[in-house]
Amino acid sequence: MTETDEYILEAIKASVWSGFYSPEDVDQMIDDLLEDDADEAFLRAAIEPEFEKKAEEEKHWPEETDCDRLDIAFTTLEAQGILALHNAGYTMSEGHQEAFEIMQDRGTDSFIAYCFYHGQDIDRALAGDGLWIAFDHVNGDVPEKIDVGNTVQSTLKNAGFDVEWDGNINKRIHITGFDWKRRGHP
């Protein structure tokens, strides 16, 4: 197996276990990652067994997972005027961009702030490193940004999460011990 095959195989596993992608999505992702030394047939054949493995594991998951509780917390935040995005791009800058685009589509007066986690955060959560939540006020680094951080932090704590954040508006909120288990795929 080449290094490219190993890299793409890891990307397949992360995509499947994230719970956000269908087999067709993962198959399409392979198109973006293929290089000349990749074993395309092997990689495409790895998709369905990984989804089957995940489906079997899901049978043994608790009725309510950390991802379920996060969904509830994000719904609560949206009710408070904070756009809360799951899987917002793959990087911080992509997450901020996605938030701005959604706020433009929904109307900028619909939200006072936003929060999100991105694909790299999911990778870290799958590796057992907790989940990091970014946040911002719609007007950037204004005094009210601290209120956004406090609201996100308290909402996550109320959802039963252990949260670390030192109150610095330029740092993200860390949900420690987050056990990534997102059922199914869209």
Phi, psi and omega in degrees: 000132180280167176298324178297315178300316180298316180298313182292323178298319176295321177295322176298310181300314180298319180295316180297310186285345176294330180085004184259349190238146176273166175303325179294320177299316182293319177300318179292324178299323179301321179306322182285339186255346185300139172231170185302326184273005182278146176267087187302316182298316178299314183294316179294326179289343181279346186293302186298316177301326179291320175296322178294318178300315179296316180300322178292317178297322181303330180298338184254003179284156176297158180303318177244121180261170175300324178296323177296316180294325177294320177303316180295316179298319180293324175296319178298317179296319179297324178294340179262009177088016178247110177299127183238115187247133173267141170052050184275091181070194181249346183227172178301312183296322177294324178296315177298317180298315179298319178299313180298319180296318179293319179295324176295317180294321183271348183103123185295340179276001179284337186224148174263343186197180175209161173216160182193167163228156185239181185302321177296326177295321177297315178304316180294321179295319177297330179277359177091017183261022180076186181231131180260135180243122175270154178209158177199157173272150181299336179261014177081218185279071175259163181305330182288351180298327177299324178295323177298310178302316179296321180293315178298313180300312183292324178295319178294319177296318179296337177277359176097012181270149168274121188237137175242126174198131184267010179086000179282119184291349179262008178241152180276163179269133183251121171269108183280151176066018181294126181257100186289111175216090178254120183287148170059202178204161183297000000 
